[in-house]
């Protein structure tokens, strides 16, 4: 495995950037608009990763029953998106060795794609703000296709775009969403231990290995090439 890797698909939230503080700020401003009390960062970390709609539904479910949540949903997501666009990236920070990892992968000639469940209107300016977008040939958001991770569709679209077989593209992420999407697409998958993963232990994910950083992943690919 990893001998003939030609490209890498990398997740964004929880993999390259710690964006939970951004989510916290936008969510609590939205909650204030609805006259609801603020919630904690730990609560947010368990909820993120499956797209904005899922996040807002989970947040509303803290205070409302299913019928009330449906009634408030449109107002809540409009408020959240407005606040998020206003603060996007202000509190987010790069995880260690992300840039070094991307530099090392690029130096190996690997093609890079970012596939995130974050809406594309949030993902692109955030990646530009943090100096990430220059490394990526393509960026796909949670609304780029009819289905998002854990569905394999976004990863298969990258395979098609790059004209590569799934086994030639490794996916790297922090959650079961990434692993399930990669498995279904036929791509090998590595996980990082520092992200969100919906409050579950990263060791419980069926991946092909855990790498401490993106730089460690790049070093793994380089070592495999040398020994092949």
Secondary structure, DSSP 8 states (H G I E B T S, - for coil): --TT--EEEE--BTTTEE-HHHHHHHHHHHHHHTT-----HHHHHHHTTS-HHHHHHHHHHTTS-HHHHHHHHHHHHHHHHHHHHHHTTSS-EE-TTHHHHHHHHHHTT-EEEEE-SS-HHHHHHHHHHTT-GGG-SEEE-TTSSSS-TTSSHHHHHHHHHHT--GGGEEEEESSHHHHHHHHHHT--EEE-TTS-GGGS-GGGS--S-B-SSHHHHHHHHHHHHHH-
